[in-house]
Amino acid sequence: MRTYVWLFASVSCRKESPMEKKPSPIKKLGKLIVMTSTTLLDTFFSDDADKKNQTEKLREVRRLLQEAATAKYLVVLQVKAEKLGEFETVTGWIVGKTVAKEQVVLKLQNNRQQLRIIPLHQILKVSTLNTKPSAKKRIDKQEEAVNE
């Protein structure tokens, strides 16, 4: 009799109990929707994408300023004004041949004795102007003089 009970017990262990039902497809779909909306809200409120865009912008501004520093171009910067909430335009030449990670030092165009330190995160727009005549124009003028 014990063998019979043991076989019965082993058979009953293999069967699924009524408490362990397979999840229905509707419940799976509901869980998927909840997980998707949670993930969407998390990325919406997350600042990772904003930080990534900000670092890319800073990297591009630093690259443009570095090019202007090595070529000694006149730089026109549109800078956020902290007090006014708007922007101001600053024009000048970059001091030195390298640009720091967090700031740039400009020798102002209207007062060459004055230096201004501008944090990179305040720069909205960068424009550069080559104030020196290019070598190509010099060659063209020399050719014209030779041809005459």
C-alpha positions, 0 to 999 in steps of 0.5 A: 500500500505504501508503494501505491501512495508513493506512486500517487504522490509522485504523480500528483507532484507532476500535475500542475496545481490549480494555483499555478495557472499560466498567465493569460495573454491579456495579463502579459499584454497589460504588464508590457503596457505598464512597463513600456509606459513606465520606461517612457515616463522615466526617459521623459523625466530623465535628464540624460538626453539633455545632458548628452545634448549639452555636452555635445554642444559644449564640445562643438563650441570648444572645437570652433573656439580652438580653431579660431584661436589657432588661426587668430580669427576675430570671434563674435559670441552670443552669450547668455546674460545672467542678469537680464535673462536675454543675451549679449554680443561679445567680440574679440580675439581669443587669448592664447592658442588653446581653449580651456575646458570650461571657459574662454578668455577674450581680448575685446575688440573695442578695448584691447587692454580689457580681457573677459573670461566667458564660461562655455556653458553661457555661449549660445552661438559662435561666429568667426571672422578672418580679418587677415587677407588670405594668402590666395588673395595675395597670390592673385594680386601678385599675378595681376602685377606680373601680368601688367 
